[in-house]
Amino acid sequence: MPITKPIVTLSQVCVSRGNRELLKNISGQCSSYQMTAIVGENGCGKSTLLGALAGTTFQGGQITILNRNIHEWSAKSLAQHRAVMQQQALTPFSFLTDEVLLLGRSLYREPMRQRLGWLQQVASWLSLEPLLGRDIQTLSGGEKQRIFLGKALMQLFNEGSLANAQPDLDNKLLILDEPTSALDFRHQRDVMQRLDSLTRLGLTIICVSHDINLISPYCQQMWILGDGQCLAQGNTRDVLTVPTLSRCFHTQVELLQRENKPPLVTH
């Protein structure tokens, strides 16, 4: 088993808007070789928490990445260690899909052949080959989502590293906001399996999802948010309980036990 280490630490993180507290004293750690799922009902603070991790909505408390306060990082250095995929990626112009993917390498000075090598590798991982060379404006919502996930991954490979080699993703953080919301069943499974394989290379993933049943088999840790607070945090099987989920979603839920998988949440 790989030795995990804390990559992200949150301590008493708070976010307010006007007189409304959006997040109240959120604390926890996310480690290498792991996916942390953040779940909860609409408006509970999931995307606000990701905004804090991205440094855009952070107001109180402390967030460290690799034991360094998030505000002490330069924008370039942080971008080389942490990539963010927003819930809704705007595409106001007619870029080719290849151009969008290559934007993920704009931080680095490297030969174009290396960039194109990573483009082909990521396209293979996410089954993007049929989408290459197309106008981003002509793609469906799910196709765009896969392209922007690919762009985020492109950002995390070390400068000078070669495609077709096993990437070094230690000390790298990928933050995802509903990355599979527009995908069909097959592509949801394919994306989650690919993300799972990348955590085995050291990648730390923090993923917001409204689909508990989709993400629970792939995450090692789950945070359940409710009313701006963390209602439960820990091993996925341990936090998926009827009292916690019923409180989170303000409705009675049921758990159907599955062999070798976390329980299926239903109502």
Secondary structure, 3 states (H helix, E strand, C coil): CCCCCEEEEEEEEEEEECCEEEEEEEEEEEECCCEEEEECCCCCCHHHHHHHHCCCCCCEEEEEECCEEHHHCCHHHHHHHEEEECCCCCCCCCCEHHHHHHHHHCCCCCCHHHHHHHHHHHHHHCCCHHHCCCEHHHCCHHHHHHHHHHHHHHCCCCCCCCCCCCCCCCCCEEEEECCCCCCCHHHHHHHHHHHHHHHCCCCEEEEECCCHHHHCCCCCEEEEEECCEEEEEEEHHHHCCHHHHHHHHCCCCEEEEECCEEEEEEC
